[in-house]
Amino acid sequence: MTGFAEDPQSPFTTPMDKVSFLRWVETQEGRYELARGVVEMQARVTRGHALVANAIARELAKQLNTSEWTVLVEGFGVDVGDGVRYPDVLVERAGGDAADLTTDKPIVIVEVLSPSSEDLHLQVKSREYTTLPALHAYLVASQDTPRVWLWIRDPLTGRFQEEAAVLAGSDARIEIPELDLVIPLHEINRGLTAL
């Protein structure tokens, strides 16, 4: 990132639209997101982060009908209106165009906390993601301990609760009734030696 701060044409100081960002980000080595027209660099993931994200993706793929749903892992974008985010895992209806770079219709979005991303995932992204009309659930998982924060859309009111339900401990279970999903926390934290 050296030199970006001094460069007035830097993507970190010059507002960028989504089309320009998607073209630019394809040529970059690092991890970036577009938030309200501003490019943000994302932290590299740790082994624990990758293990938790992969375990959640496996559980989702195991339980969901693959002719109806697609589970995508890091690298596929979500159009959040005035930006593009790259969640760790997302679920959308099967059948999208293979050439698409983003979706605006995820059903489930999963983020795994990094040491520096707590406010981003629990505050900023929770507000962005829960405005998406198709979304049923937003899940944030700790990479250090069996703990998740879960926002679920109420099927009767169509609204998300303001505060996340916090599930903790190996015996806790993530339940997303609209999709008949039940994921025990011990399944997503398996293999983590820090626990």
Secondary structure, 3 states (H helix, E strand, C coil): CCCCCCCCCCCCCCCCCHHHHHHHHCCCCCEEEEECCEEEEECCCCHHHHHHHHHHHHHHHHHCCCCCEEEEECCCEEECCCCEECCCEEEEECCCCCCCCEECCCCEEEEECCCCCHHHHHHHHHHHHCCCCCCCEEEEECCCCCEEEEEEECCCCCCECCCCEEEECCCCEEEEHHHCEEEEHHHHCCCCCCC
